[in-house]
């Protein structure tokens, strides 16, 4: 897993609308990336909905939240519509898991990301990292609030 103090790897991924989103789009702002395994799995629903509940605290801290999984942009759109979440979801679809791998969050044996959080500062440097021991665990919101 990437470490605090490391420069965040650059990326460009399609969002839930098919528009490319790059790390450079967040220059001058803090970015929280939530790597998660798959859309529509019960735990992923719970994780991203829980983060919706702390959206105002993230906004107050000047942090933008994006989710990244190996699902397609089409799946992300349907997932957002289904859950009512508002943050962008980015498709690490092809090459599968390349961005998650660059951050050290990809689980090769499973073919998807672990549940990992990476907070990137305004200059593109990793501020904080949280990685669960298993994809069945959800990174807690209180850990995020403490980090920001």
N, C-alpha and C positions, 0 to 999 in steps of 0.2 A: 504494500500500500504506500502511496505517496506520503511524504512527511511534511509537517509544518516547516516553513522556511524554503521549501522547494518552489521553483517556478512552475506554475500550472501548465500542463501541456496544452498547446493550442488545439482547437477543434472547430469544425463546422459540421453541424448536423441539421437535418430538417426537423422542424417543429410539427405540432399537430395540424398545422395548416399547410405543411409542405414548404414553408419558407426557411431558408438556411439561417441558422443562428450560430454565431461564432463567439469564442471567448472574448475576442476584441470588441464585440458589441457591448460588453459590460465594463469596458475601461472606465476608470473613475468611480466605479460602484463596487460594492461587495456582492459576491455571488455565492450562494449556497447550492451545491449540487447534491441532489439525493439520488444516488444510484439505487435501483431496485430491480428485482428479477423480471417480473412480467406484469402486464396489464391484466386485469380481471381475475387475478388470484385473490383469495379472501384476505390474506395478510397485506398485500399491496393496497387493496381498497382501504383497509384500516390505517395503514401508514400515511398515505397521502391525504386522506380525509382528516387525520389528526393534525397534520401540518397546516391544513386549511384553518384550523382553530387558532393557530398562533400567527396568522397572516398579519394582523395589525402590529404585533410586537416585532416581526421581521421588518415591516415597513418603517416603523419608528426607528429601528436600528440601521436603516438604509441598506437592507439586505434583500436581494432578489433571489427567489427560490425557483430552481428548475429541476425537473425530474428527468432522469435518463435511464432508459432500458433498451433491450434489444428488439422491442416491438417496432412495427412500422408506424409511419405517421398516420395512416388510416386507423390503426388500432388505437393509437393515442387519442385521436379525435373522438372516437366512440367511447373510450374510457373516460375522458373528460366529461362528455355529455352524460354518461351514466352516473358518475360520482358527483358531478357539480363542482369539481375542483377548478380553480381559475389559473393556477400557475402553468407555465409552458412545460410541455413534455417533449423531449428530444429523442429522436429515433436513432439509436446506435445499431442500426439494422444491417448495413452493408458498407464495408466489411463488418460482419457481425462481431460486436463487442470491442471494436478497435479503440474507441475512446475509453471505455471502462478498463481495457487492458493497459492503456497508457497511464491511467491513474492507479493501477494496481487493484482494481475492484472486480475484475472479471474472474469468474470461476469456470475454468476450462472444462472440468469434468461434468459440469451441469449445463453449460452452454448459455449461461446468463450471469448477470452481476450479482455480487453479494449486496446486502443492504449496507451501504456505506455513505457517509456524509463527508463532503469536502467544502470547507469555507475558504473562499479566495478573497484576498484583500483588493483594494482599489488599484493596486499596481500589478495584479496577476500573480501574487505570491500566496502560497497556501498558508492560511492562518491556523487552521484547526482541522483535525480529521477524527472521524468516529467510524469504526468498523465493527459490525456485529460478528459474533463467533459463528453464526449459522444464518442462512437466509430466512429461517423461521422466526428470528427475533426482529423486533422493530426498534430502531434507534429512538430513544425517548425524547419527547418534546422538551423536557426540562434540561436535558443535556445541550440541546440547541440554544435554548434561552440563556443558559449559563455561558455558552461560548460566544454569543453575540454581545 
